[in-house]
Amino acid sequence: MSIDIYAADEQHDHEIDLERWVDLARGALVDEGVRGLAEVSLIFADEPTIADLNQQFMGREGSTDVLSFPIDGDPEPSGRVPDGGGSGPGEPPAPEIPQLVGDVVICPAVAARNAVEHEVSLDDEMALLIVHGVLHLRGWDHVIDEEAERMEARERELLARHYRASTS
């Protein structure tokens, strides 16, 4: 199993520990059933960038804290039908194509303001946003109250399992 997470810090408002957040995202993805070769992008963006993405893809004005862009559903079986095997006798197996799970874009500047409002540390807010973004990649939503309650409960489970608040 190999989940490749391509992380990029494309903002200068807050210092980002990419390795820490990649580990959190990977743990949440595994717990959410991502198996085999998979790719995810985790991007930390500035406010103008996330505001542009929010307008372009969500039709909403202004910056936001997190956006998720799912790409592929579960990978389709490849090969011949009905056995779903390789390319034929004597042929080397085709290389496995990674599942493109999607992209999570987080704005640390907005997260910092939200952290003050929510009375939590910036790290705690960032951890929540990463898990929230991963859940959106896996099809979770919070449009109706019942979905929101289930999603929040799953966020708490994943954070309890994979996130340790910094002691600094």
C-alpha positions in Angstrom: 0.0 0.0 0.0 1.3 3.4 -0.9 -0.6 6.6 -0.3 1.5 9.4 -1.7 0.6 12.8 -0.3 2.1 15.7 -2.2 2.2 18.6 0.3 3.1 22.2 -0.6 3.3 25.3 1.6 2.4 28.1 -0.8 1.7 30.8 1.8 3.9 32.9 4.1 1.5 33.8 6.9 2.2 30.9 9.2 4.9 28.3 9.6 3.7 24.8 8.5 5.1 21.5 9.6 4.3 19.6 6.4 5.5 16.2 7.7 3.2 16.4 10.7 0.1 17.3 8.6 0.9 14.7 5.9 1.1 12.0 8.6 -2.3 13.1 9.9 -3.9 13.1 6.4 -2.4 9.6 5.7 -3.8 8.2 8.9 -7.3 9.6 8.2 -7.2 8.3 4.6 -6.2 4.8 5.7 -9.0 4.8 8.3 -11.4 5.9 5.6 -10.6 2.9 3.4 -8.0 4.2 0.9 -6.0 1.1 -0.2 -3.4 0.4 -2.8 -1.7 3.1 -4.7 -3.3 6.5 -4.1 -2.4 10.1 -4.5 -3.6 13.2 -2.6 -2.4 16.8 -2.7 -2.4 18.8 0.6 -1.8 22.5 -0.2 -1.5 25.4 2.2 -2.5 28.5 0.4 -2.8 32.2 1.1 -6.1 34.1 1.3 -6.1 35.5 -2.3 -5.5 32.0 -3.7 -8.2 30.3 -1.6 -10.6 33.1 -2.3 -10.1 32.6 -6.1 -10.7 28.9 -5.7 -13.7 29.5 -3.6 -15.2 31.8 -6.2 -14.2 29.6 -9.2 -15.4 26.2 -7.8 -17.9 27.0 -5.1 -19.4 30.2 -6.5 -18.8 31.9 -3.1 -17.1 35.3 -2.5 -14.2 35.6 -0.1 -11.7 33.4 1.5 -12.5 30.2 3.4 -10.6 27.8 5.7 -10.6 24.6 3.7 -11.7 23.3 0.2 -11.7 19.7 -1.0 -11.6 18.6 -4.5 -12.4 14.9 -4.9 -11.0 13.4 -8.2 -11.6 9.7 -8.5 -14.1 7.4 -7.0 -12.9 3.9 -6.0 -10.6 2.6 -8.7 -12.3 0.4 -11.3 -11.0 -3.1 -11.8 -8.8 -3.4 -14.8 -8.0 -6.2 -17.2 -10.1 -8.7 -19.1 -13.7 -9.5 -18.2 -14.8 -11.6 -16.4 -11.6 -12.4 -14.5 -10.3 -8.9 -14.2 -6.8 -10.3 -14.7 -3.8 -9.1 -16.6 -3.2 -8.6 -20.2 -2.9 -12.3 -21.1 -0.7 -15.4 -20.9 3.0 -14.7 -20.9 2.5 -10.9 -20.7 3.9 -9.0 -17.7 1.2 -7.5 -15.5 0.3 -4.0 -16.3 1.5 -1.5 -13.7 -1.1 -0.5 -11.1 -2.5 3.0 -11.7 -2.8 5.1 -8.6 -6.2 6.2 -7.5 -6.3 10.0 -7.6 -8.2 10.7 -4.4 -8.1 14.5 -4.7 -6.8 17.8 -3.3 -7.3 19.5 0.0 -6.5 23.2 0.1 -6.2 24.9 3.5 -5.7 28.6 4.3 -3.7 29.0 7.5 -4.6 32.7 7.8 -8.3 31.9 7.9 -7.6 28.9 10.2 -5.8 31.3 12.6 -8.8 33.6 12.9 -11.1 30.7 13.4 -8.9 29.2 16.1 -9.2 32.4 18.1 -13.0 32.4 17.6 -13.2 28.6 18.5 -10.8 29.2 21.5 -8.4 26.5 20.3 -4.8 26.5 19.2 -3.9 27.0 15.5 -2.5 23.4 15.4 -5.9 22.1 16.7 -7.8 24.1 14.1 -5.4 22.9 11.3 -5.8 19.3 12.4 -9.5 19.6 12.3 -9.4 21.2 8.8 -7.2 18.4 7.4 -9.4 15.7 8.7 -12.5 17.6 7.5 -11.0 17.9 4.1 -10.0 14.3 3.9 -13.6 13.2 4.9 -14.9 15.4 2.0 -12.6 13.6 -0.4 -14.1 10.3 0.8 -17.7 11.5 0.2 -18.7 12.8 3.6 -20.9 15.9 3.7 -22.6 18.1 6.2 -25.5 19.7 4.3 -28.2 18.4 6.6 -28.0 18.2 10.4 -27.9 14.4 10.6 -24.9 14.3 8.1 -23.2 17.1 10.0 -23.5 15.2 13.3 -22.1 12.0 11.8 -19.3 13.8 10.1 -18.3 15.7 13.3 -18.4 12.4 15.3 -16.0 10.8 12.7 -13.8 13.9 12.8 -13.5 13.4 16.6 -12.7 9.7 16.2 -10.0 10.4 13.6 -8.4 13.2 15.6 -8.4 11.1 18.7 -6.6 8.3 16.8 -4.1 10.3 14.7 -3.6 13.8 16.2 -1.5 14.8 19.2 -1.7 18.4 20.2 1.7 20.1 20.3 3.0 20.9 23.8 4.8 24.1 22.8 
